[in-house]
Amino acid sequence: MRFLDAHFAVSLALAAVLWTVQLVIYPAFEFIDPNQFGRWHYRYTGAITWIVAPLMLTQFSGVAGRLVVLGRPDNIWWVELFCTLIAWVVTFLVSVPLHNRLQRERNEAAMISLVRTNWWRTAAWTITAICSGLAAKT
């Protein structure tokens, strides 16, 4: 498998996970028994980290590796880098603090905010998947 194909596969997997989280998992928070929410959320964040963290690190490495392959950045690379950075910033400055808040208490406002702000990550990683797919076609 070529490097660019592998990078596209990782980017696509990350986008798919984000769409699943956005459309299925986060909206389901409201249906979890409030008495079980803390325990469930703890298990969810622990499990999803094992899926998302390696994908994030591998995808970011792929962006860096693509620059090495290119020798100099092209427009697609700049868009992919920008969207990757947006996704990382939103993850660590918005999503992680919201999850920490939810871990302490089931909070409707935090759940709504998590769904709303996660659209930024979902869009950003979708665009990175598109960019890496376009790069793989070259």
N, C-alpha and C positions, 0 to 999 in steps of 0.2 A: 504494500500500500504506500502510495506516495505521501510525503509529509503534508502537502496541501489537502489531500483527501482525508487524512487522519485528523487534521485540524478542523476541517469542515464537520466531520462526524462528531467530534467533541463539542463544537459550537452548537450544532444542531441538537445534541443530547441536552446540553445546558438550557437551550431555549425550550425544549419539550418539557423539561422538569419545571421551569418557571411557569409555563402555561398551565401545567397540571396543578401547581401550587395556587396559581391565581384563580383558576376557574373551579377547582374542586376542593382543595384542602382548606384554604383560608375562608371561603364562604361556609364551610362545614363547621367552623369554630362555634358558631352560634347554636348548633344543635347538640353540642357536647354538654353533658350534665354538669352544671356549675360545681357540684361537689367533687367531680372527677376531673375537672378541667386542668388543674395544676399538675396532677400526676400525668394526665394524657399529654399535655403540652411539653413537659419535661422529656417524656419518651419520644415525642415527635421531633423536637429540636435536636435531640441526640442522634436520632436515626437519620434525619434529613441531612445533617452535617456530613455524615459519612458518604452521602451521595453528592451533595453540592460542592463541598470543599475541594475534593480532587478534580472535579470538573472545572471549577473556577481557576485553580492553579494551573491545570493543563491548558485550558483555553488561553490564559494570560501568557503562558510560556509559548504557546503557538503564535500569538500576536508578535511576541518578541522574535521568535524563530522565523516568522514570515518576513520580518525586516532583514534578517540575515540573508534569507533566500533572495529577496528583492535587491539587496545592495543599497538601495535608497528608497524612501517611502513613495508610494503612489497614493492617489486620492482614496482608493478603497481602503488602504492600510490606515490612513488618517481617520477615516470614519469609524473603522473597527476599533482603533485605539481609543478614540473619544468615547464611543459607546461602552467599551469595556471599563474605562475609568469611571464613567457615570454609574455604571452598575455596581462597581466596587464601592464607590463613595456612598451611594444610597444604601447598600448592604450594611456597611459598618457604621455609618452615621445616623441612619434612620431605622432600618429593619432590625438590626441587633438590639438597639435600645428599646424598641417596641416589644420585641420578644422578651427581653429582660423584664419589662413592666408586666407583661402577661404572665410571666413565670411567677411573679409576686402575687398577682391577683387577676382574676377574670375581669376584664375591663372592656366594656362595649366600645368606648371611644378609641381605645388602642386597637381593637380589632378592625374597626372601620378605617382608621388611619393606616393600618398595615395593608389592607386591601387596596386602598386608594394609592398609597405611595409605591406599592409593589408593581403598579403599572409601569413605572419608570424602569424598573429592573427588567420586567417582561419585555418591554419595547426595546430596551438597550440590547439585551441578549438575543432577541429576534433579529435585530439589525446586524449584530455581529455574525450571526449564522448566515444571513444573506450575503454579507461581505465575504466571509470565508468560502461560501459556495461559489461566488463569482470568481474569487481568486483561484479556486481549485479548477475551474473551467479553463484557465489560461495555460 
